[in-house]
């Protein structure tokens, strides 16, 4: 029996959406009969093995459970031949009492012919949430008069395989069937009309596939300018843990659908941050009621209630572009602020006009606006990351991905001419080939470590990027052989170091940093339980500038039971443990604080952020599409 803990929902389909299902259960055990009553909440079960009938004949199977369950049976010993023969519900609301096999027609199977000499593969799936009596029974009887249902017991059961000596990463023995198989998000076809907009296809997700326009191509097209953002901390010392108040989010275009529009949770927070909405009476103010209050002679006209024929009109309104980045820091489900299209096109037009004036770039035309990001810095000006797909005369396309600056003082002199002045920021170019070191520190949590390695394999397979390196610092994990898993993995590069003793997070991170010899490479500190978008390495490079800027992408924490197929959750606006920073900058600010946070866990990310800001580094902050943190409890964690 495989147990998948800490997973909400009441339908079997919800169990299948668990990223650990079916290969990485929390508990692997055996039972003496097909009846369970653990007295637990928020879990799923998969029970599989062989049934051995004591006599040949036609058998009828029955299943009963609180919430949903399924019984699958093969007509022989082969798992691939199973079919669904009985079940309790599909929607998650159905349930039955212990031994109540006749509540739903689906609970009993049709007669199945079984032979005494044979064994038959079966599997039982069960999903329970909270409340009710968490029970499950599978029974059988011969298809003959006066035969009664009895729970199937051990003398008629045998193991599919003995798992007692296997480690977490050893999964080849676990049968994958039509009922239970991995649902890798990258292999599931995109839904044409998904419930959650963030899972829609977006060219930004695979932007790394477009050949990059060499940075030097634009070197003499745009003038260079200094960039001294006011957002950088101007003092010498920040009060401990106050660095978070100096961090600002950037706005994006086009809509990246990071806002959780499909859920009612905190939905009004987004609208209430709009001053007109909150002070003007809510949604009603946007309706234009065109029905005159009086008749032709001025007499009062009584209106019916309800007034179905009332004439109304509306003007289009874009709440996204009216918001400031304050909403991103306050409303946890609001997502990124979306820029106004008119502003974006003004910037793009200014860029393209400049290209046309230079002989070396005059043949380039705009094919698509893929991504624009804006950081407003008050009176100092506005920084943009422009990512445009350009096409030359031969029809070849290139991705132009560079940072530009608009100086408001210079802008005033050009406004009368209808022009916008874009300049290249001096010493502010990102390096598309810089090595990125992805750092993970662990102790046990074997199933999640394997998931992490698989995530890194996914990125390497999608991008073919040879310039990223995986570093795992392991505090003597006993439930998984990490070194063996890394050797088996298809990765361009990895480093592994095993430490002894109590798990010390800051010490482990610093150990990883010390393994990196190249100070001109980027280190990206990350965590377990994450889904990484395949463009994560590309994103880290674009937003990490040596000596200038670090990247602190915000991750979405999925709600209990939510999956990548329908990601529902909130953005971790207060967490800064996921950071991309150059090794040279990390060394300059002193590395990890292994003294104050030697055996503490919590606060080390805020303390590091304080020193990053004191080091005059700008912090780039965005909610990153499809960068999600899977729900889990602290059960089995090294600090619990």
MIDOMAR-467002 format. One record per residue (C-alpha): x, y, z. Coordinates in steps of 0.1 Angstrom, whole numbers, plus 2048, in hexadecimal, padded with zeros to 3 digits. Layout:
BEGIN
XYZ
...
END
This chain:
BEGIN
800800800
80D8227F6
80284180A
8048647FD
80087C81A
7F78A181F
7E28A37FF
7C08B47FF
7A28AA7EA
78888E7EA
7898807C6
7A18667B9
7A987D79C
7B68967B6
7CE87A7C2
7DB87679F
7E489B79D
7FD8977BA
82089D7AC
82D8807C1
8138677B4
81884B7AD
83D8467B0
8468587D1
82F84F7ED
83585B811
82F83881F
834816810
8257FA825
8107DA823
7ED7D182F
7DD7B0838
7BB7B7827
7AB7D080F
79C7E482B
7AC80383B
7A281C856
7C183085F
7B084D870
7C386785C
7BA885846
7C5893824
7D5875815
7D285D7F7
7D88387F4
7E38217D9
7E17FC7E2
7ED7E37C8
7F77BE7C5
7E879D7BB
7C878C7C3
7C77657C4
7A47567C4
7A17357D7
7887287BF
78072E79A
760740793
74F76178C
75677B7A6
74579C7AE
75A7B77BE
74E7D47D3
75E7F37E2
75480B7FD
76582B80B
76184D81A
7668647FC
7728567DB
7838357D2
78981E7B5
7907F97B1
7A37EE791
7A87C9787
7BC7B876C
7B079975B
7D378A760
7F2793774
7FC7B075C
7F77D376A
7F27E2748
7D27CE743
7BF7DD760
79C7EC75D
7867FE775
76C7E7783
75D7F97A1
75F81C7B1
7508347C9
74A8557B8
75D86C7A1
75688F7AD
76488D7D0
7428917E2
73786C7E1
73D8557FF
72F83680F
72F826832
74580883B
7387E982A
71E7FD817
7237EF7F4
7017F87E4
6FE81D7E8
70B8237C4
70780D7A6
72C81279F
7378017BF
7317DE7B3
7437CE795
7347B877A
73C79377F
76178C777
76E76976F
78C760784
7A073F784
7AE72E7A3
7D1729794
7D674D789
7DF76D79A
7CF78F790
7DF7B1793
7C97CB7A4
7CC7EE7B2
7B68027C9
7B68287CA
7A883D7E6
7A78627EF
79D871810
79E89581C
7908A083E
771896852
75E87684F
76A853857
78884C841
781828838
786812819
77B7EE812
77D7D87F4
7687B87F6
75F79B7DF
74677F7DC
73F7627C4
72376A7AB
70B7507BA
6ED7507D0
6F17567F5
7157627F0
71E781805
73979B802
758796817
7777AD819
79479E805
7AE79181F
7D278881E
7CF763814
7C27707F3
7DC78B7EE
80178D7E6
81A7A97E1
8227B77BF
8467BD7CB
8587BE7EC
8627E27F2
8717DF815
8957E480B
8907FE7EF
89A8237F1
8848407E7
8958457C5
88F8217BB
86D8237A9
87180B78B
85E7F079D
83F8067A2
8257FD788
818819772
7F5812765
7D8823754
7CB829777
7EC836786
808846772
81D865773
80D884767
82B89975D
81E8BC756
8358C1738
8278A2727
8028AB72D
7F38BC70F
7E98E0716
7C48E571D
7B38FB703
79D90B71E
7B090773F
7A0910760
7BF92376A
7CD93B750
7F193875C
7F391574C
7EB923729
807922710
81D941711
83A9486FA
84E954718
84F931726
86592570A
875946700
898936704
8919236E3
8949436CE
8B894B6C3
8C59696D6
8CF9896C5
8F39906CF
8F59AC6E8
9109BD6D4
8F89C26B6
8E89DF6C8
9089ED6D7
90BA0B6C0
8E6A0F6BA
8DCA1C6DD
8F0A346F3
8FCA28714
8EFA37734
8F6A34759
8DCA2376F
8DAA2D793
8B8A217A0
8AAA327BE
89CA107C9
8BFA067D4
8C3A0A7F9
8D5A2B800
8E1A26824
8FCA11833
8E89FA84A
8C59EC848
8B29E3868
8B29BD86A
8969AD855
88B9CF847
89A9C9824
8799BB817
86A9DF819
8849EB7FF
87A9D17E5
8649DA7C8
8539C57AE
8559CA789
8379CB771
8349B5752
8249B4730
8119A2721
7FB99373C
80D97574B
7EE96A75D
7FF96777F
7E097578F
7CA95B79F
7AA96678D
799944790
7969447B6
78295A7CD
79D95B7E8
7AA97E7EB
79B9887CA
78D9A97D8
7B09B27E5
7BA9B87C1
79C9CF7BA
79D9E17DB
7C09ED7D4
7B1A017B7
7A8A237C6
78CA297AE
77CA077B4
77FA097DA
773A2D7DE
759A2E7C2
741A137CD
7509F37BE
7459E479D
7249F7799
736A17790
743A0876F
71FA02763
711A1F74E
6EBA1F754
6DCA30736
6B8A2E741
6ABA52748
69EA5676C
67FA6A760
666A68743
661A81727
64CA9973C
664A97759
64EA8076D
65EA64782
65DA42771
65AA24786
673A0977D
66B9E4780
6809CF798
6919BC78A
6959D276B
69F9BA750
69D9D4734
6B39EE745
6CB9FD72B
6EF9FE736
711A03727
7359FF732
758A0B729
7759F3728
78A9F5747
7AD9E574E
7B29E0773
7D49D176D
7E59EF75E
7D5A06779
7E69F3795
8089FB7A4
8209E17B0
8139E67D3
7F79CE7CB
8119B37C4
8209B77E6
7FF9B87F9
7E79A17E6
7F697E7E6
7E19717C9
7E39917B3
80198679F
81699F78B
80B9C1781
8049C275C
8109E0748
7FA9F5732
7FD9EA70D
7FFA0E701
81EA15717
82E9F570B
8299FD6E7
837A206EB
857A106F9
8589F56DD
852A106C3
86FA256D0
885A066CF
87C9FD6AC
87FA2069F
8A3A216AD
8ABA0069B
89FA0F67A
8B8A2C67D
8D6A1567F
8E3A04660
8ED9E5673
8CA9DF680
8B39EF666
8A99CE657
89B9C1678
8759C267B
85F9BB699
84E999699
8419966BC
8429A76DE
84A9896F4
851999716
8559BC725
85D9C3749
85D9E575A
86E9F177A
863A15782
87CA28797
86AA4879F
87BA67791
89AA53788
889A4376A
87CA2275E
88FA02756
8819EA73D
88A9C7733
87F9C470E
87C9A16FF
8729A46DA
87298B6BE
88399C6A0
88598F67C
89F998662
89C99A63C
8A3974639
88796C650
89D96166C
89196A68F
8A59756AD
89B97D6D1
8A69A06DC
8A799E702
8B89BC713
8B39D672E
8AC9FA725
8A7A1A738
890A38733
89CA58744
87FA6F74B
894A8F74A
89FA87726
87CA7C71E
86FA9F724
884AAD708
878A936F0
853A936F8
84CAB06E1
85AA9B6C4
845A7D6CD
864A686D5
870A526F2
895A4F6FB
8A1A2C703
8C5A2770E
8DAA09715
8E2A0673A
908A0673F
9169E574D
8F29D7750
8F29BB736
8E8998740
8FE97B735
8EC95F722
908946727
91194C74B
91292D760
8F592A779
8FA914797
8D99077A6
8DF9007CB
8CA8E87E0
8D08DF804
8BF8C0812
8BC8A582D
8A6887824
885891812
8908787F8
8718787E3
87389E7DF
89889C7D8
8918857BB
87689D7AF
88F8B97B0
8A88A679B
88D89E782
8858C3780
8A98CA778
8A88AF75D
8888BE74F
8998E074B
8B88D173B
8A38BC723
88E8DA718
8AB8F3715
8CA8DF70E
8DB8F9724
8FF8ED72C
90690B742
8F3902761
9008ED77E
8EC8DC79A
8FC8DC7BD
8ED8C77D8
8F98C87FC
8ED8AA80F
8EC8A6834
8EF880834
8CD877825
8C485382E
8A584F818
8B58557F7
8D78517E5
8DA8747D7
8FC86E7C7
8EE8507B4
8D08637A9
8E687F79C
8FC868789
8DE858778
8CE87A770
8D288A74E
8E28AB759
8FE8C0749
9108C576A
90C8BE78F
91F8BF7B0
9168AC7D0
9248AF7F3
91A89B811
91B8AA834
91789A856
9038A4874
8E58BB87A
8D68CC85C
8E38F085B
8D490383E
8EA92283D
90990C841
8FD8F5825
8F791380D
919922815
92990080E
9198FF7EC
9259237E5
9489197EF
9478FD7D5
9439177B9
9659227AC
95993B792
95095C7A2
941967781
92694D782
90394F791
8F793B7AF
8D29357B2
8C792A7D4
8A79157D3
8928FD7E7
8818DB7E6
85C8D77DD
85F8EE7BE
8548EC79A
86C8FF785
86190E764
878903748
882927742
88F92C766
8B492C75E
8AE945742
89995B75A
8B495A775
8CE96575B
8B998274E
8B2990770
8D498C780
8EE9A6777
9119A4787
9179C079F
8F59CF798
8D79B979E
8CB9987AE
8AC9857A5
89297A7BF
8769697AD
8569647C1
8489407C1
8239377C2
81B9217E0
8009087D5
7E29027EA
7DE8DF7F9
7D28C87DC
7DB8E17C0
7F18D67A4
8038E3785
7E48DA770
7D08F4783
7E8908799
7D59197B5
7E892A7D1
7F894A7DC
81995C7D4
83395A7EF
8399807F1
84C97E812
865962809
88896A7FC
8999487FE
8999447D8
8B495C7CC
8CA95F7AD
8EA9727B4
90D9737A5
9279607BA
93D9807BB
9209947C9
9189787E3
93C9787EE
93D99E7F0
91F9A0808
92E98581E
91C965813
90395482A
90195E84F
90C93D85E
91194D880
8EF95B889
8DC940875
8F292287C
8D690C88A
8B9923883
8A291F866
88D93D85D
897961858
8B8959846
8A9964825
89E986832
8C098B843
8D1983822
8BA99B810
8C49B7828
8E99B281F
8E19B07FA
8D19D27FC
8ED9E0812
9049D47F6
8F39EC7DE
8E39D17C9
8C19D57B9
8A89BA7C0
8939AF7A2
8739A07AE
85898F798
83D97479D
84A959785
831946770
82F921778
849924793
8369127AF
83C9037D1
8298E37D7
8148E17F6
8238CD812
8228CC838
8418CC84E
83E8A7854
860897851
8728B984C
8958BC85A
88A8DA870
86B8C887E
END
